[in-house]
Amino acid sequence: MTRLAFLLVFVAGYFAIMAVMSDRSLVAFRARCPHVLFLAGLTLAVGMPLGIAFQLALEGPGSANLRVAAGVTAGTAAILVVLFGGISLVARASGYRAFRASWQEAAPGDAPARLAAATPILVAEGFDIVVSEGSRLVARRSQASAHAIVGGPDASLLYATCTSRGVPGTGLTWIVDVRIGTQVLWDSGERELCRSIGQRVVAAMGGPDAPVTPA
């Protein structure tokens, strides 16, 4: 009965985590988080409790079982950081950069209106608007692809984020960020794709004419 209970906890936990993964706030966090850190954090946050429950369901309660499950999960997270961190350095050496532009406004206009101006650009590019509230807009473009974790020329997963910081009426700093949501192996047009979308979004929002992608 004990093992059956742990197995039921594992199954219930899996579906609960899948439901949480679709939460808007998590998508907004994912849009700004580097891929390697997201994978490592996801492995620890999701893999450890599920791994412990599964280990206990197979072998029963015991501190040794807990140590094994925790050790395997932590080791997997460390391997992911090293592996995808190395791939990120290779991608950067090839020239890939996410698009990021920021500008300040001493007398800003209506923030919702600026975000509304960016929405048609993103929708035309196939993005789904995930969050649109106040001075924040988060959009995601997801396409069925064999490159679920590692990105490719098809750029199967893209995130676009438009946010402002500051106090309306006293000045705002606008930030537009467009990045590939999977791991780029080698730049094969992803940098230009992000730049093209990002610059059109900035122009629609009334930002500077030629925002620079940081090196």
C-alpha positions in Angstrom: 0.0 0.0 0.0 2.9 2.4 0.8 4.4 1.9 -2.7 1.0 2.3 -4.3 0.5 5.6 -2.4 3.9 6.9 -3.6 3.1 5.9 -7.1 -0.2 7.8 -7.0 1.7 10.8 -5.6 4.1 10.6 -8.6 1.2 10.5 -11.1 -0.7 13.3 -9.4 2.4 15.4 -9.1 3.2 15.0 -12.8 -0.1 16.3 -13.9 -0.1 19.1 -11.3 3.3 20.2 -12.6 2.2 20.1 -16.2 -0.8 22.3 -15.3 1.5 24.8 -13.5 3.9 24.9 -16.5 1.1 26.5 -18.6 0.6 29.3 -16.1 1.1 32.7 -17.6 3.5 33.9 -14.9 5.8 30.9 -15.6 5.7 31.6 -19.3 6.6 35.2 -18.6 9.6 34.1 -16.5 10.6 31.6 -19.2 10.7 34.4 -21.8 13.5 36.2 -19.9 15.4 33.2 -18.4 18.4 31.8 -20.3 17.7 28.3 -21.6 20.5 26.6 -19.7 19.3 28.0 -16.3 15.7 27.2 -17.1 16.6 23.5 -17.9 18.6 23.2 -14.7 16.0 24.8 -12.5 13.2 22.7 -14.1 15.2 19.5 -13.5 15.6 20.4 -9.8 12.1 21.7 -9.2 10.3 19.0 -11.2 12.7 16.1 -11.3 13.6 15.9 -7.7 10.1 15.5 -6.1 9.0 13.2 -8.9 12.2 11.2 -8.8 11.9 10.7 -5.1 8.3 9.7 -5.3 9.1 7.2 -8.2 12.1 5.8 -6.3 10.1 5.2 -3.2 7.3 3.7 -5.2 9.7 1.2 -6.7 11.8 0.3 -3.6 9.8 1.6 -0.6 10.7 4.1 2.1 14.3 4.5 3.2 16.8 7.3 3.5 19.2 5.6 1.1 16.4 5.7 -1.6 16.0 9.4 -0.9 19.7 10.1 -1.3 19.9 8.2 -4.6 16.9 10.1 -6.1 18.2 13.4 -4.9 21.8 12.7 -6.0 20.7 11.6 -9.5 18.5 14.7 -9.9 21.2 17.1 -8.8 23.8 15.3 -10.9 21.5 15.6 -14.0 21.0 19.3 -13.4 24.8 19.8 -13.1 25.4 17.9 -16.4 22.8 20.0 -18.1 24.4 23.3 -17.0 27.8 22.1 -18.2 26.5 20.7 -21.5 24.2 23.5 -22.5 26.5 26.2 -21.1 29.2 24.9 -23.4 26.7 24.9 -26.3 25.7 28.5 -25.5 29.3 29.6 -25.7 29.7 28.0 -29.1 26.5 29.7 -30.3 27.7 33.0 -29.0 31.1 32.5 -30.8 29.1 31.9 -34.0 27.5 35.3 -33.7 24.1 34.5 -32.1 22.7 37.2 -29.8 19.2 37.7 -28.6 17.7 41.1 -29.5 17.4 43.6 -26.7 16.7 47.3 -27.0 15.9 49.9 -24.4 15.2 53.5 -24.4 14.1 56.2 -22.0 11.1 58.5 -22.2 11.0 61.6 -20.0 7.3 62.2 -20.9 6.0 58.8 -21.8 2.7 58.2 -23.6 0.0 55.7 -22.7 1.8 52.4 -21.9 -1.2 50.2 -22.9 -1.5 52.0 -26.2 2.2 51.4 -27.0 1.8 47.7 -26.2 -1.3 47.6 -28.3 0.7 49.0 -31.2 3.2 46.1 -30.8 0.6 43.4 -30.8 -0.3 43.3 -34.5 3.4 43.0 -35.4 3.8 40.0 -33.2 0.5 38.4 -34.2 1.5 38.8 -37.9 4.7 36.9 -37.1 2.7 34.0 -35.6 3.0 34.9 -31.9 0.4 34.2 -29.3 -0.1 36.9 -26.7 0.4 35.2 -23.3 0.4 38.3 -21.0 -0.9 41.8 -21.8 -1.5 43.8 -18.8 -0.4 47.2 -17.5 3.1 48.0 -18.9 4.0 44.4 -19.8 3.5 42.2 -22.9 4.8 38.7 -23.3 4.3 36.7 -26.5 5.3 33.2 -27.5 5.6 31.6 -31.0 5.7 27.8 -30.8 5.7 25.6 -33.8 5.8 21.8 -34.0 9.4 20.8 -34.6 11.9 18.0 -34.1 14.1 20.6 -32.4 12.2 20.5 -29.1 15.2 21.4 -26.9 17.9 22.4 -29.4 17.1 25.2 -31.7 17.5 25.1 -35.5 17.0 27.3 -38.5 13.2 26.9 -38.1 13.3 28.7 -34.8 10.6 26.5 -33.4 10.2 28.6 -30.2 10.5 32.3 -29.9 9.7 34.7 -27.0 9.1 38.4 -27.2 8.8 40.6 -24.2 7.9 44.3 -24.0 8.1 45.9 -20.5 8.6 49.3 -18.9 10.2 50.3 -15.7 9.6 53.5 -13.7 6.7 55.6 -12.6 4.2 56.7 -15.3 4.2 60.5 -15.6 7.7 60.8 -14.3 9.6 58.8 -17.0 9.8 55.2 -18.1 12.5 52.9 -19.5 11.1 50.6 -22.2 12.8 47.3 -22.8 12.0 45.0 -25.8 13.5 41.5 -25.8 13.2 38.9 -28.5 15.0 35.6 -28.1 15.0 32.0 -29.3 13.3 29.8 -26.6 15.4 26.7 -27.4 19.1 26.2 -27.4 20.8 27.6 -30.5 23.7 25.4 -31.6 25.2 27.7 -34.3 23.8 30.9 -35.7 22.1 30.1 -39.0 19.8 33.2 -39.1 18.4 33.2 -35.6 20.1 36.5 -34.7 18.8 38.2 -37.8 15.3 36.8 -37.1 15.3 38.2 -33.6 16.7 41.5 -34.8 14.1 41.9 -37.6 11.1 41.2 -35.3 12.5 43.3 -32.5 13.2 46.4 -34.6 9.7 46.3 -36.1 8.2 46.0 -32.6 10.3 49.0 -31.4 9.3 51.1 -34.4 5.6 50.3 -33.8 6.0 51.4 -30.2 7.6 54.7 -31.2 11.1 53.8 -30.0 14.4 54.8 -31.5 14.9 54.3 -35.3 17.9 52.0 -35.0 18.1 50.1 -31.7 21.4 48.2 -31.3 21.5 44.5 -30.4 24.1 44.3 -27.5 27.2 42.3 -28.2 
